[in-house]
């Protein structure tokens, strides 16, 4: 059984981070000549943009961000679960996905690791560099149990198949899932948001949109996984 996994994260802005971002943006703009003779509104606008950019960067580290959604698809049971950091009802997920609201990130991360512990193989896109390290960092922060079998897995073993890494070896940089899907003629479902808008959508209370987006990526990744299995002749690397 393979567990197709994806997560969504947001930054946790702090006063110091915001002030530093604003200061850096203003100094850079002045140095570049962009704010010479600018009005106070121009400065405020530059500061607001800088804060938004800083918040987005915070979402990329488990020490400055947190997990808000985890979607997973069980290829043996042919059903999925979508863990969401909310106590409100989440409706209209893609077929096969069951919403599971959690009261806070600690409960969400603990549930995610329980699901991973019960699996014997996970499939991700860029999960070696992002999803798994982020979940590990948040587990340490939230003081919840991990999955020892996954931590012991080597990148070249089949316990964790990162299709981004396995299809991109020898190339500079990491391809986006949408790019790979487009090249293979696989639908990459997009809803009301894309990855760059997750933090903004979450802050606006659009929990269901973020959950649907995460599930959509899992659906696309499942199609890539099916192609991988078909072309390699197995579910192994």
N, C-alpha and C positions, 0 to 999 in steps of 0.2 A: 504494500500500500504506500502510495506517495501522497504527501501532504503539500499542496500548492499554497504558498504563503506570501502575503504582502502586508505591509504596515503603512500607516500614515502618521506623521509626526508634526508637531508644531513647536515653535520656540517659546520659551518662558522669559519674556522680557523683564529686565531688572532696571531699576533707576540708573545704576552705574553704567550699564550697557547702553541705554538710550542716550545718556548724557555724552558718553564717549563717542557714540556714533554721530550725534549732532555736531559735536565739536570738530570731529574729523571732517565731516562733510563741509562745514562752513570754512574751515581752514583750507581745504582742498579747492573749494570754489573760489575763495579769495585769491589763492595762489594762481589759479588758472585764469583769473580775470573775469570770472563769471559773475561775481557779486559786486564788482566795483560800480558804485553808483546805483546799486540795487535798493529797492524799497524794503521796508520791514516785512511786507507780505512775501517778497521773494525769498528772504532769509527763512521765514517760517515754512514756506513751501519746501525749500531745500532740506530743512531740518526734518520735516515730516517724511519726505522720501527716504532720507538716510535712516530714520528709525525703522521704517518698514523693511528696508533692505537688511538692517541689522537683525531684526526679528526673524526674517527668513533664514539667515545664516545660523541663528541659534537652533533652528529645527534640525540641523544636520549633525548635531552632537548630542549624545545621551547625557552629557553633563550640563547642557544648557537648554535642552528640549525635553519633550515628553511624548509618549505614545497616546494617540487618541482613538485609533481604529486598528484592529487586526482582523483581516479576512483570511480564511483558510478553506480549502476544498479537499475533501477526502476522495481520492480516485477509486477506492474500493467500495465505499458506501454510496458514492455518487451524490454527495450532498455537502453543503458548505455551512459555515458559521461565520457570523460577522460580529465581533466583539466591539462595542462602542462605549466610550467613556461618557455615558449619560444615563439618567434614570427615566428620561422621556421615551415614549414609544417611537420606534423607527419603522417606517412603512415603505412599501414599494421597492424592496430589494429585488435584484434579479432572481429569476426562478431557481429554486434549490437552496437558496441561502436563508438561514434562520437568524434573525436578529437576536443579539444577546447583550442587553444593556448592563453596564457595570457601574457601581457607585464609586467612582474615583479610579485613578490610574493604578493604584496598588492592586485592586481587585482585577482590573483588566489584564495587567501584566502577569499576575499569578495564574489567571485562567489561560492565557496564551501559552505559558510554559507548561501547564498541565496537558494541554492539547499536543504540544510538541513532544513531551515525554512519552505519550501514548503512541506516537508515530515511530517508524523505523527509517523513514527517508523523507526529507523535505526537498522541495523544488522551489527555487527563487529566481529572481532576476536582479543581479547585483547584490544578492543576499550575503555573500562572503564579506563584502566591503561595507555594507550598510545595515540591512535588516537585522541580521544576527548580532553583530557587535552592538547595535543600538539596543536590542532587546536584552542583551547581557548587561550593558551598562545600566539600563533602567531597572533590571532585576536586582542589581547590587544596591542601587539607590533606594528602591522600594523594599529591600530586604525580603525577597521571595526566592523560592527554590528554582534552580535551573534544570536543564536536561543534560546529565553527565555524558550520555552517549553522543550528543551533538558537539559538546565541547571537546571531546576526544577525536572527533572526525577530522581527517586530513583533507585538504582541498582537492586532492586527486582521488579520493575515495568516493563511494556512491551514497554515503549517508546523507550528504548534502550536495545536491546537484544545482550549482549556480549556472543557469543556462547563458547568462550574460558572459561569465568568465569562460565557459567552455566553447562558446562560439566566437569569442573575441580574442583568443590567444594569438599573440603576434601582431596585434593591431594597437595603435596608440589610442588611448582613451576608452571610454565605455559607451556603447550604443544605448540609446533609449529603447524601452520596450516597444513604443509606438513605431520607431524606425524599423525595428526587426519585423514587426507585424506587417507593416506596409510593404516591405521587401518580399515577404512570403505570401502576400495576398490574404493575410488573416485579419479579420475585423478587429479593430482596437476601439472598443466602445468608449465613448466620451459622453458625459452627461453635462450637467450645468457648470462644471468646473474642470480645470486641469491641475496638474501637480503643483504648478507655481501659485495656485490660488487657494491651496488647502488652509493655510494659516488664516488668511483673510475670511474665508468662508466659515471656518470654525468660530472665529471671533464674532462673526455676525449671527451665530446661532444656527447655522445651516448644517446641523449634525447629520441629517439624513443624506444630504448631497455628498458629504465627505465619505460616508459609509458606502453609498452607491458607487462612488468613484473608485474606492478601494476594491470593492467586489468586481467592478468592471475590469480592473487590471488583473485580478485573479483569473477571470474568465479568459482574457486574452492570453495570459501565461499558460493556462491549461491547454489552449489550442497549440501554442508553441511546443509544449511538452509532448502532446500527441504527435506532432510532426517529428520531434526528436526520436520518440520511441519507434515510430514507423521507419524512419531512415536509418537508425542504428540497429534496429532489430531487437531492442530490449529497453528496459527502463534503467539501464546502467549507463555509466559514462563512456 
